[in-house]
Amino acid sequence: MMIHEMLPVGPLQCNCSIIGDETTHEAMVIDPGDDIEDVLAIIRKHGLQVKQIVITHAHIDHVGGAMKLRTATGAPILLNQNDYALLKMLDVQAAWIGMATPDKVEIDHSIASGETVSAGSLTASVMQTPGHTEGSICLYFPTEKTLIAGDTLFAGSIGRTDLPGGSYQKIMRSLHDTVLALPDETVVIPGHGPVTTIGEERLTNPFLIKR
C-alpha cells in the first residue's frame, strides 16, 4: 500500500508529496520547495527512510528546500538535466517573488523518459513533459493510478509558459501526446492547487477541450 501525504509548502504553496511503501518504509519526496521541518515531521510520523528526492522542474518553489532535505536524509536529488540552466538562476528566481536566495542546489542524477524511480514496491515512470520549463517531468505510478504532474497540468488550467524555458507549443504537445494518453481514472497531483483526474481535465479543462 502507498502512504501518500501531500502538503502545500512555501509562499507559493507548492504541493510537496511524501510517498512511502507501508511494508518496507522506503520513501521518496517530490518537490520539497520549503517548510522542510514539516516534511521531516511527516517522514518521522510514518517511520520512513527517504531513498530519493525528485524535482519535477527547477523553479525555486519546487526545489528551494531540496538541499536541506538531502542533508537531513542523505537521499540523492534527481532532476532532468534540461533544467540545469534554470537551476543556476535561483537567485534571479528568488528576486522575482521576493524570497531570500537559497543555497546552491546540487543535483545528484539526471532523470529522463524511460527511467523509473522507486521506493520499496512503489515504482513511478518518468515522463518528460517540456513546456512549463525545458526539463519539466511528471511521475506516473501505474499500479496506484497516480500522476505527480508538477506544473504541467492543474485542475482547470495548465502551467504558465511565459517564464524562461517555457513554450506553449511544447506544453500542448506534452499534454496531448503524453499526459492525456494516461487512463481517465488517473488521479492527478498538480504542482499547486486541488487534486483532479485525467478524465475530469479531458472533459472540462478549457486548455484541453478539443475545439
Secondary structure, DSSP 8 states (H G I E B T S, - for coil): -EEEEEEEETTTTEEEEEEEETTT-EEEEE---S-HHHHHHHHHHTT-EEEEEE-SS--HHHHTTHHHHHHHH---EE--GGGHHHHTTHHHHHHHHT---------SB---TT-EEEETTEEEEEEE-TTSSTT-EEEEETTTTEEEEETSEETTEE----STT--HHHHHHHIIIIITTS-TT-EEEESSS--EEHHHHHHH-TTTS--
